[in-house]
Amino acid sequence: MELLMLSEDELKDLHRQVAEPLRAGTPAVVPLDLDDAGARTLWRACELCSFLDHRVDNFAVPLDPRAMTDGDIDAWSSRLLLPGERISDPRESDWYRSYWILVDGARIGTIALQVWDWGWAGPHLGFASLYVFPERRRQGHAKRLLSRLFAAVERVGLSALRLETDWLWQPAVRLYLDCGFAVVNWKHVLNLVRWRELPTPQVRVQQARIELLRESDQTPIFSAACDGEQLRWLDQRTEAEREDRANLQRWEPTLALWLATLGWPLIRSERTWADRLRWMDAGMPEGLAHKIQIWEAYARHHGLPVRTPRIPGLSYPSWEALS
């Protein structure tokens, strides 16, 4: 079956429909002037600081991108970016279009947007490079922006709002979960989505139990509890829910990520741990546990700090041992 994809011109028109209304409102989203060298340098510095916030030793005092020169960007990049990571000039980006986030006319951060069509599920809005200046954080700006982006998805009729993020960037991971994103996969990084036509994951966290709930009646689809260092996992789907192959939403990976960010066990038994490679891309929590081993070992191998919850019952081998 041939996949029908939108043309480049059709995607540009959808992007215009998304972006133009975002110029007004709070927070506003306005394009970066690609001819302004100083603006490009600041945008690159913000992009770099989105990495450095999670990699410098004194993470309690975030670096200020507004104080960085092009030379500073190059020096920090050579020290703390991993192989394959690069802070490019926004003029060179074929993947996303660069924007400022504004509140009351003042820049408070950056974001990059693009409308994509991968040939299935319909065109979606992807975003990256979400960064907020340190003194403007914890004021609700990022959550309000994500709400505006999802409203744009609904207004234009796109299929979803999507992004990729890093397990080691815990504040970002928790933000996206709190804003209703679900896990698509963890094949290389965490791939997250909010589908326009599917319910937002609703998670109830209690002292002894975490439940993923049905939107209709707030009853559990899946429940999880601790049994020492093991996870007790209860599948409470109906027969119809188990047989619904057309549903793009897979709840198990989303609950697994919630468990991980809260420092809960991810391993149900020795047998399910032995089967963890079945879920290397997505699925049950053992697959995520193994990916966490890999991601964290790779970071430590390159001398980066790891500030993530310790998962009960999970070992943390070296990169050399895993390789």
Secondary structure, DSSP 8 states (H G I E B T S, - for coil): -------HHHHHHHHHHHHHHHTSSSSEEEE--TT-HHHHHHHHHHHHHHHHTTTSS-TTS---GGG--HHHHHHHHHHH--TT-----GGG-SS-EEEEEEETTEEEEEEEEEEE--SSS--EEEEEEEEE-GGGTTSSHHHHHHHHHHHHHHHHT-SEEEEEE-TT-HHHHHHHHHTT-EEEE-SSSEEEEEESSS---EEEE-SS-EEEE-TTT--EEEEEEEETTEEEEEE---HHHHH-TT----HHHHHHHHHHHTT------HHHHHTGGGGSSSSSHHHHHHHHHHHHHHHHHTT--------TT-----HHHH-
